[in-house]
Amino acid sequence: METKSDRSVMEIADDRNRSDRPSSTKEVVRDLEQRKATTAKPSDIDKSTPLFPENEATNFRSRWTEIQAAFVDEPRRAVEQGDALVADVIKRLASTFADERSKLEGQWGRGDNVSTEDLRLALQRYRVFFDRLLSV
């Protein structure tokens, strides 16, 4: 029979970390609801944060303004350019999330300890983005 003294410090620490984690989806939902109920203001991540840096967003908007202005003279071309711009924005957005995922996977692959707080914040960003997508 194994005793606590036979176990490594890492195993014991891992067990402690696991005991602090919710063990089911229902527990996660309950924990989130309790956090909402106990905080008077939403977390900063829940605020409408921009999806792109200001300079990129400005560039996308400028391109859209040019496309819209060109509609009068060349409607078909404007629609094609609008489609291409929307595709560029979607690609850039997907790239942003893929980069974030790659960073986390890189840390895991190197054996780096990614804190639960870092993972919680990443999941919150995904949730906020997911909610924004569904509300559009």
N, CA, C and O atoms as a DFTB+ gen file, in Angstrom:
544 C
 N C O
     1  1       0.839      -1.183       0.000
     2  2       0.000       0.000       0.000
     3  2       0.884       1.247       0.000
     4  3       1.876       1.329       0.725
     5  1       0.503       2.200      -0.820
     6  2       1.284       3.425      -0.970
     7  2       0.891       4.422       0.110
     8  3      -0.293       4.625       0.380
     9  1       1.884       5.038       0.722
    10  2       1.603       6.076       1.707
    11  2       1.920       7.419       1.093
    12  3       2.568       7.505       0.050
    13  1       1.453       8.476       1.757
    14  2       1.721       9.825       1.250
    15  2       3.205      10.100       1.159
    16  3       3.639      10.835       0.273
    17  1       3.996       9.526       2.056
    18  2       5.436       9.779       2.019
    19  2       6.103       9.101       0.829
    20  3       7.186       9.510       0.411
    21  1       5.455       8.048       0.268
    22  2       5.995       7.377      -0.906
    23  2       5.717       8.150      -2.191
    24  3       6.362       7.901      -3.210
    25  1       4.801       9.049      -2.160
    26  2       4.406       9.789      -3.353
    27  2       5.288      11.020      -3.516
    28  3       5.759      11.604      -2.540
    29  1       5.497      11.395      -4.762
    30  2       6.325      12.570      -5.017
    31  2       5.562      13.841      -4.662
    32  3       4.333      13.851      -4.588
    33  1       6.304      14.882      -4.449
    34  2       5.705      16.185      -4.151
    35  2       4.795      16.615      -5.301
    36  3       3.728      17.187      -5.077
    37  1       5.229      16.332      -6.545
    38  2       4.432      16.709      -7.726
    39  2       3.084      15.990      -7.731
    40  3       2.064      16.598      -8.055
    41  1       3.068      14.714      -7.380
    42  2       1.807      13.966      -7.351
    43  2       0.854      14.533      -6.304
    44  3      -0.347      14.663      -6.543
    45  1       1.398      14.861      -5.163
    46  2       0.565      15.426      -4.099
    47  2       0.031      16.789      -4.516
    48  3      -1.148      17.081      -4.314
    49  1       0.881      17.623      -5.093
    50  2       0.451      18.946      -5.566
    51  2      -0.598      18.801      -6.656
    52  3      -1.571      19.553      -6.693
    53  1      -0.397      17.825      -7.551
    54  2      -1.358      17.598      -8.630
    55  2      -2.714      17.203      -8.059
    56  3      -3.751      17.662      -8.538
    57  1      -2.707      16.352      -7.033
    58  2      -3.968      15.955      -6.391
    59  2      -4.668      17.151      -5.769
    60  3      -5.890      17.277      -5.853
    61  1      -3.886      18.034      -5.139
    62  2      -4.481      19.230      -4.536
    63  2      -5.112      20.107      -5.609
    64  3      -6.221      20.611      -5.429
    65  1      -4.409      20.289      -6.724
    66  2      -4.948      21.101      -7.815
    67  2      -6.220      20.497      -8.369
    68  3      -7.170      21.219      -8.672
    69  1      -6.250      19.168      -8.505
    70  2      -7.447      18.509      -9.028
    71  2      -8.633      18.680      -8.091
    72  3      -9.766      18.857      -8.538
    73  1      -8.363      18.624      -6.773
    74  2      -9.471      18.724      -5.829
    75  2     -10.096      20.117      -5.853
    76  3     -11.257      20.282      -5.479
    77  1      -9.332      21.122      -6.291
    78  2      -9.865      22.474      -6.388
    79  2     -10.672      22.689      -7.659
    80  3     -11.431      23.653      -7.757
    81  1     -10.515      21.808      -8.622
    82  2     -11.187      21.971      -9.905
    83  2     -12.568      21.352      -9.879
    84  3     -12.789      20.332      -9.225
    85  1     -13.503      21.972     -10.594
    86  2     -14.819      21.346     -10.732
    87  2     -14.668      20.020     -11.472
    88  3     -13.839      19.897     -12.373
    89  1     -15.466      19.036     -11.091
    90  2     -15.335      17.721     -11.707
    91  2     -16.389      17.450     -12.770
    92  3     -16.366      16.396     -13.404
    93  1     -17.306      18.379     -12.973
    94  2     -18.325      18.172     -13.999
    95  2     -18.743      19.508     -14.593
    96  3     -18.467      20.573     -14.040
    97  1     -19.413      19.421     -15.730
    98  2     -19.910      20.628     -16.380
    99  2     -20.889      21.353     -15.469
   100  3     -20.882      22.581     -15.395
   101  1     -21.730      20.596     -14.776
   102  2     -22.698      21.224     -13.862
   103  2     -21.987      22.041     -12.788
   104  3     -22.436      23.130     -12.431
   105  1     -20.878      21.513     -12.276
   106  2     -20.130      22.255     -11.263
   107  2     -19.522      23.528     -11.849
   108  3     -19.499      24.564     -11.186
   109  1     -19.030      23.456     -13.084
   110  2     -18.469      24.636     -13.738
   111  2     -19.544      25.704     -13.880
   112  3     -19.307      26.868     -13.556
   113  1     -20.721      25.320     -14.361
   114  2     -21.829      26.262     -14.523
   115  2     -22.210      26.848     -13.173
   116  3     -22.419      28.055     -13.054
   117  1     -22.302      26.004     -12.161
   118  2     -22.657      26.484     -10.825
   119  2     -21.614      27.483     -10.324
   120  3     -21.964      28.526      -9.770
   121  1     -20.319      27.159     -10.522
   122  2     -19.258      28.072     -10.099
   123  2     -19.354      29.415     -10.818
   124  3     -19.190      30.465     -10.198
   125  1     -19.618      29.383     -12.126
   126  2     -19.747      30.621     -12.895
   127  2     -20.935      31.441     -12.406
   128  3     -20.838      32.662     -12.278
   129  1     -22.050      30.778     -12.135
   130  2     -23.225      31.494     -11.638
   131  2     -22.953      32.107     -10.269
   132  3     -23.390      33.224      -9.991
   133  1     -22.236      31.384      -9.415
   134  2     -21.892      31.921      -8.099
   135  2     -20.976      33.136      -8.231
   136  3     -21.126      34.113      -7.497
   137  1     -20.031      33.077      -9.164
   138  2     -19.141      34.226      -9.371
   139  2     -19.915      35.434      -9.847
   140  3     -19.670      36.551      -9.393
   141  1     -20.860      35.216     -10.770
   142  2     -21.682      36.327     -11.256
   143  2     -22.482      36.935     -10.115
   144  3     -22.609      38.156     -10.021
   145  1     -23.020      36.086      -9.252
   146  2     -23.857      36.563      -8.157
   147  2     -23.046      37.311      -7.103
   148  3     -23.576      38.193      -6.428
   149  1     -21.774      36.971      -6.956
   150  2     -20.970      37.590      -5.900
   151  2     -20.211      38.826      -6.349
   152  3     -19.665      39.547      -5.514
   153  1     -20.165      39.085      -7.639
   154  2     -19.450      40.275      -8.106
   155  2     -20.448      41.330      -8.547
   156  3     -21.398      41.045      -9.276
   157  1     -20.217      42.539      -8.097
   158  2     -21.138      43.625      -8.430
   159  2     -20.956      44.109      -9.856
   160  3     -21.915      44.561     -10.482
   161  1     -19.744      44.021     -10.380
   162  2     -19.509      44.480     -11.748
   163  2     -18.915      43.347     -12.574
   164  3     -18.205      42.498     -12.035
   165  1     -19.193      43.322     -13.866
   166  2     -18.630      42.256     -14.696
   167  2     -17.119      42.404     -14.805
   168  3     -16.573      43.495     -14.638
   169  1     -16.460      41.300     -15.084
   170  2     -15.008      41.362     -15.223
   171  2     -14.651      42.163     -16.468
   172  3     -15.472      42.341     -17.368
   173  1     -13.423      42.636     -16.502
   174  2     -12.970      43.435     -17.638
   175  2     -13.095      42.673     -18.956
   176  3     -13.343      43.277     -19.999
   177  1     -12.928      41.366     -18.914
   178  2     -12.976      40.579     -20.138
   179  2     -14.388      40.559     -20.722
   180  3     -14.551      40.377     -21.929
   181  1     -15.408      40.744     -19.885
   182  2     -16.788      40.733     -20.368
   183  2     -17.164      42.024     -21.074
   184  3     -18.142      42.063     -21.820
   185  1     -16.399      43.075     -20.845
   186  2     -16.692      44.329     -21.531
   187  2     -16.418      44.141     -23.013
   188  3     -15.638      43.274     -23.407
   189  1     -17.049      44.938     -23.807
   190  2     -16.871      44.826     -25.251
   191  2     -15.453      45.242     -25.618
   192  3     -15.162      46.425     -25.795
   193  1     -14.591      44.265     -25.727
   194  2     -13.205      44.538     -26.089
   195  2     -13.056      44.447     -27.597
   196  3     -13.715      43.629     -28.239
   197  1     -12.201      45.274     -28.164
   198  2     -12.023      45.230     -29.613
   199  2     -11.416      43.894     -30.047
   200  3     -10.614      43.292     -29.332
   201  1     -11.819      43.456     -31.228
   202  2     -11.298      42.199     -31.756
   203  2      -9.946      42.395     -32.434
   204  3      -9.188      41.439     -32.603
   205  1      -9.642      43.636     -32.824
   206  2      -8.401      43.942     -33.526
   207  2      -7.740      45.149     -32.887
   208  3      -8.406      45.978     -32.265
   209  1      -6.422      45.244     -33.043
   210  2      -5.755      46.475     -32.608
   211  2      -6.332      47.667     -33.387
   212  3      -6.828      47.506     -34.502
   213  1      -6.261      48.842     -32.795
   214  2      -6.889      50.029     -33.380
   215  2      -6.425      50.305     -34.807
   216  3      -7.237      50.653     -35.665
   217  1      -5.135      50.153     -35.068
   218  2      -4.624      50.447     -36.417
   219  2      -5.187      49.468     -37.455
   220  3      -5.487      49.865     -38.581
   221  1      -5.330      48.202     -37.081
   222  2      -5.914      47.227     -38.010
   223  2      -7.387      47.528     -38.259
   224  3      -7.849      47.484     -39.399
   225  1      -8.114      47.829     -37.206
   226  2      -9.541      48.143     -37.348
   227  2      -9.717      49.379     -38.226
   228  3     -10.613      49.420     -39.069
   229  1      -8.872      50.378     -38.031
   230  2      -8.939      51.591     -38.847
   231  2      -8.681      51.264     -40.311
   232  3      -9.359      51.782     -41.199
   233  1      -7.699      50.404     -40.560
   234  2      -7.394      49.992     -41.925
   235  2      -8.587      49.262     -42.559
   236  3      -8.952      49.544     -43.700
   237  1      -9.180      48.340     -41.832
   238  2     -10.343      47.616     -42.354
   239  2     -11.496      48.584     -42.663
   240  3     -12.149      48.478     -43.701
   241  1     -11.730      49.525     -41.742
   242  2     -12.822      50.497     -41.958
   243  2     -12.550      51.388     -43.171
   244  3     -13.459      51.686     -43.946
   245  1     -11.295      51.808     -43.327
   246  2     -10.933      52.641     -44.493
   247  2     -11.165      51.880     -45.791
   248  3     -11.709      52.419     -46.755
   249  1     -10.749      50.633     -45.798
   250  2     -10.975      49.821     -46.992
   251  2     -12.466      49.693     -47.281
   252  3     -12.886      49.761     -48.436
   253  1     -13.278      49.504     -46.218
   254  2     -14.728      49.382     -46.413
   255  2     -15.313      50.681     -46.979
   256  3     -16.160      50.641     -47.872
   257  1     -14.871      51.813     -46.472
   258  2     -15.359      53.108     -46.954
   259  2     -15.055      53.277     -48.439
   260  3     -15.897      53.755     -49.199
   261  1     -13.858      52.887     -48.845
   262  2     -13.492      52.968     -50.266
   263  2     -14.373      52.053     -51.118
   264  3     -14.818      52.444     -52.197
   265  1     -14.616      50.866     -50.643
   266  2     -15.464      49.911     -51.372
   267  2     -16.877      50.467     -51.508
   268  3     -17.476      50.423     -52.583
   269  1     -17.388      50.982     -50.418
   270  2     -18.757      51.510     -50.426
   271  2     -18.867      52.703     -51.380
   272  3     -19.857      52.837     -52.100
   273  1     -17.861      53.555     -51.382
   274  2     -17.886      54.721     -52.268
   275  2     -17.810      54.304     -53.735
   276  3     -18.373      54.978     -54.597
   277  1     -17.125      53.210     -54.024
   278  2     -16.975      52.737     -55.404
   279  2     -18.226      52.041     -55.926
   280  3     -18.327      51.763     -57.121
   281  1     -19.173      51.760     -55.047
   282  2     -20.377      51.019     -55.449
   283  2     -21.152      51.730     -56.559
   284  3     -21.645      51.085     -57.484
   285  1     -21.258      53.038     -56.469
   286  2     -22.040      53.813     -57.444
   287  2     -21.523      53.589     -58.857
   288  3     -22.308      53.398     -59.786
   289  1     -20.201      53.612     -59.022
   290  2     -19.613      53.469     -60.357
   291  2     -19.480      52.005     -60.796
   292  3     -19.675      51.688     -61.970
   293  1     -19.153      51.134     -59.871
   294  2     -18.930      49.723     -60.213
   295  2     -19.534      48.812     -59.136
   296  3     -18.801      48.281     -58.301
   297  1     -20.853      48.625     -59.145
   298  2     -21.507      47.843     -58.079
   299  2     -21.003      46.401     -57.968
   300  3     -20.770      45.905     -56.866
   301  1     -20.838      45.741     -59.094
   302  2     -20.392      44.341     -59.039
   303  2     -18.988      44.241     -58.434
   304  3     -18.730      43.395     -57.578
   305  1     -18.115      45.090     -58.876
   306  2     -16.743      45.074     -58.354
   307  2     -16.737      45.408     -56.855
   308  3     -15.970      44.822     -56.091
   309  1     -17.582      46.341     -56.442
   310  2     -17.663      46.711     -55.029
   311  2     -18.111      45.516     -54.184
   312  3     -17.589      45.283     -53.095
   313  1     -19.087      44.763     -54.702
   314  2     -19.554      43.580     -53.969
   315  2     -18.432      42.537     -53.875
   316  3     -18.234      41.924     -52.826
   317  1     -17.712      42.347     -54.964
   318  2     -16.585      41.402     -54.954
   319  2     -15.519      41.836     -53.945
   320  3     -14.987      41.018     -53.195
   321  1     -15.220      43.135     -53.943
   322  2     -14.229      43.647     -52.998
   323  2     -14.737      43.554     -51.558
   324  3     -13.971      43.262     -50.639
   325  1     -16.021      43.803     -51.374
   326  2     -16.613      43.667     -50.039
   327  2     -16.497      42.238     -49.531
   328  3     -16.162      41.996     -48.372
   329  1     -16.780      41.298     -50.426
   330  2     -16.646      39.881     -50.070
   331  2     -15.203      39.555     -49.695
   332  3     -14.952      38.860     -48.711
   333  1     -14.260      40.060     -50.485
   334  2     -12.838      39.808     -50.214
   335  2     -12.405      40.427     -48.880
   336  3     -11.629      39.830     -48.134
   337  1     -12.912      41.623     -48.590
   338  2     -12.564      42.275     -47.332
   339  2     -13.114      41.484     -46.139
   340  3     -12.411      41.268     -45.152
   341  1     -14.362      41.062     -46.238
   342  2     -14.945      40.265     -45.148
   343  2     -14.133      38.981     -44.959
   344  3     -13.884      38.568     -43.826
   345  1     -13.720      38.347     -46.061
   346  2     -12.892      37.140     -45.968
   347  2     -11.559      37.444     -45.283
   348  3     -11.083      36.646     -44.476
   349  1     -10.954      38.594     -45.600
   350  2      -9.695      38.995     -44.959
   351  2      -9.874      39.173     -43.457
   352  3      -9.042      38.730     -42.665
   353  1     -10.966      39.823     -43.075
   354  2     -11.228      40.053     -41.649
   355  2     -11.415      38.721     -40.926
   356  3     -10.880      38.525     -39.835
   357  1     -12.166      37.816     -41.524
   358  2     -12.397      36.506     -40.906
   359  2     -11.081      35.731     -40.791
   360  3     -10.815      35.104     -39.766
   361  1     -10.264      35.776     -41.838
   362  2      -8.961      35.091     -41.799
   363  2      -8.088      35.660     -40.693
   364  3      -7.438      34.914     -39.960
   365  1      -8.073      36.982     -40.575
   366  2      -7.247      37.629     -39.545
   367  2      -7.728      37.237     -38.151
   368  3      -6.924      36.975     -37.257
   369  1      -9.029      37.201     -37.979
   370  2      -9.608      36.813     -36.701
   371  2      -9.248      35.366     -36.367
   372  3      -8.843      35.062     -35.245
   373  1      -9.399      34.476     -37.351
   374  2      -9.043      33.067     -37.141
   375  2      -7.557      32.939     -36.822
   376  3      -7.167      32.126     -35.983
   377  1      -6.741      33.728     -37.481
   378  2      -5.303      33.701     -37.240
   379  2      -4.977      34.125     -35.810
   380  3      -4.105      33.538     -35.169
   381  1      -5.670      35.135     -35.315
   382  2      -5.455      35.614     -33.951
   383  2      -5.730      34.504     -32.941
   384  3      -4.935      34.276     -32.029
   385  1      -6.856      33.815     -33.106
   386  2      -7.200      32.743     -32.179
   387  2      -6.257      31.548     -32.344
   388  3      -5.907      30.901     -31.358
   389  1      -5.847      31.252     -33.568
   390  2      -4.905      30.148     -33.799
   391  2      -3.556      30.453     -33.149
   392  3      -2.922      29.558     -32.590
   393  1      -3.114      31.708     -33.218
   394  2      -1.852      32.093     -32.582
   395  2      -1.923      31.907     -31.075
   396  3      -0.980      31.410     -30.460
   397  1      -3.042      32.308     -30.482
   398  2      -3.201      32.159     -29.036
   399  2      -3.179      30.680     -28.653
   400  3      -2.529      30.289     -27.684
   401  1      -3.894      29.867     -29.422
   402  2      -3.918      28.431     -29.155
   403  2      -2.518      27.838     -29.293
   404  3      -2.106      27.019     -28.472
   405  1      -1.788      28.248     -30.326
   406  2      -0.427      27.738     -30.552
   407  2       0.500      28.078     -29.389
   408  3       1.336      27.266     -28.994
   409  1       0.345      29.279     -28.848
   410  2       1.173      29.663     -27.698
   411  2       0.918      28.732     -26.516
   412  3       1.855      28.259     -25.874
   413  1      -0.372      28.473     -26.232
   414  2      -0.704      27.574     -25.126
   415  2      -0.183      26.167     -25.399
   416  3       0.396      25.538     -24.513
   417  1      -0.385      25.672     -26.614
   418  2       0.087      24.334     -26.955
   419  2       1.607      24.254     -26.880
   420  3       2.157      23.230     -26.475
   421  1       2.285      25.330     -27.270
   422  2       3.743      25.374     -27.166
   423  2       4.196      25.268     -25.729
   424  3       5.148      24.552     -25.419
   425  1       3.511      25.985     -24.848
   426  2       3.853      25.916     -23.423
   427  2       3.627      24.500     -22.889
   428  3       4.449      23.965     -22.145
   429  1       2.504      23.907     -23.279
   430  2       2.219      22.540     -22.823
   431  2       3.256      21.574     -23.365
   432  3       3.718      20.689     -22.645
   433  1       3.628      21.736     -24.634
   434  2       4.595      20.848     -25.274
   435  2       5.966      20.918     -24.631
   436  3       6.675      19.913     -24.571
   437  1       6.350      22.093     -24.149
   438  2       7.644      22.260     -23.481
   439  2       7.575      21.823     -22.028
   440  3       8.591      21.788     -21.335
   441  1       6.385      21.492     -21.570
   442  2       6.222      21.100     -20.174
   443  2       6.080      22.283     -19.245
   444  3       6.117      22.128     -18.024
   445  1       5.915      23.490     -19.827
   446  2       5.727      24.676     -18.992
   447  2       4.403      24.550     -18.255
   448  3       3.447      23.956     -18.753
   449  1       4.372      25.108     -17.086
   450  2       3.155      25.082     -16.295
   451  2       2.294      26.276     -16.693
   452  3       2.635      27.417     -16.384
   453  1       1.198      26.023     -17.365
   454  2       0.253      27.072     -17.719
   455  2      -0.717      27.164     -16.548
   456  3      -1.364      26.180     -16.190
   457  1      -0.813      28.338     -15.962
   458  2      -1.643      28.467     -14.768
   459  2      -3.118      28.338     -15.102
   460  3      -3.553      28.636     -16.214
   461  1      -3.855      27.899     -14.141
   462  2      -5.301      27.789     -14.295
   463  2      -5.894      29.156     -14.587
   464  3      -6.875      29.263     -15.322
   465  1      -5.311      30.194     -14.022
   466  2      -5.803      31.552     -14.270
   467  2      -5.612      31.936     -15.730
   468  3      -6.506      32.538     -16.326
   469  1      -4.457      31.599     -16.323
   470  2      -4.233      31.877     -17.752
   471  2      -5.250      31.134     -18.604
   472  3      -5.789      31.683     -19.564
   473  1      -5.504      29.896     -18.251
   474  2      -6.479      29.096     -19.006
   475  2      -7.893      29.646     -18.830
   476  3      -8.685      29.664     -19.772
   477  1      -8.200      30.092     -17.613
   478  2      -9.526      30.671     -17.352
   479  2      -9.734      31.916     -18.196
   480  3     -10.802      32.109     -18.777
   481  1      -8.715      32.759     -18.263
   482  2      -8.820      33.985     -19.063
   483  2      -8.953      33.664     -20.550
   484  3      -9.723      34.313     -21.258
   485  1      -8.214      32.674     -21.024
   486  2      -8.322      32.269     -22.429
   487  2      -9.731      31.769     -22.724
   488  3     -10.318      32.122     -23.747
   489  1     -10.273      30.951     -21.831
   490  2     -11.625      30.438     -22.045
   491  2     -12.652      31.559     -21.978
   492  3     -13.638      31.537     -22.715
   493  1     -12.438      32.530     -21.112
   494  2     -13.349      33.676     -21.052
   495  2     -13.322      34.454     -22.363
   496  3     -14.369      34.870     -22.859
   497  1     -12.125      34.654     -22.929
   498  2     -12.042      35.358     -24.207
   499  2     -12.798      34.600     -25.290
   500  3     -13.494      35.200     -26.108
   501  1     -12.657      33.278     -25.289
   502  2     -13.405      32.468     -26.255
   503  2     -14.911      32.607     -26.034
   504  3     -15.671      32.736     -26.994
   505  1     -15.340      32.581     -24.776
   506  2     -16.770      32.689     -24.468
   507  2     -17.329      34.035     -24.922
   508  3     -18.396      34.092     -25.533
   509  1     -16.615      35.108     -24.627
   510  2     -17.068      36.443     -25.020
   511  2     -17.161      36.532     -26.538
   512  3     -18.136      37.062     -27.072
   513  1     -16.154      36.017     -27.232
   514  2     -16.173      36.037     -28.685
   515  2     -17.307      35.177     -29.221
   516  3     -18.007      35.583     -30.148
   517  1     -17.495      34.007     -28.654
   518  2     -18.568      33.106     -29.059
   519  2     -19.931      33.786     -28.893
   520  3     -20.773      33.729     -29.789
   521  1     -20.136      34.424     -27.749
   522  2     -21.401      35.146     -27.513
   523  2     -21.589      36.272     -28.525
   524  3     -22.701      36.507     -28.999
   525  1     -20.505      36.966     -28.854
   526  2     -20.606      38.048     -29.847
   527  2     -20.981      37.482     -31.209
   528  3     -21.797      38.069     -31.920
   529  1     -20.399      36.359     -31.576
   530  2     -20.738      35.747     -32.867
   531  2     -22.215      35.377     -32.947
   532  3     -22.869      35.596     -33.966
   533  1     -22.726      34.814     -31.858
   534  2     -24.119      34.374     -31.867
   535  2     -25.104      35.535     -31.783
   536  3     -26.275      35.380     -32.131
   537  1     -24.647      36.680     -31.330
   538  2     -25.568      37.818     -31.207
   539  2     -25.549      38.736     -32.418
   540  3     -26.324      39.689     -32.483
   541  1     -24.681      38.464     -33.370
   542  2     -24.580      39.319     -34.552
   543  2     -25.809      39.133     -35.431
   544  3     -25.919      39.767     -36.481
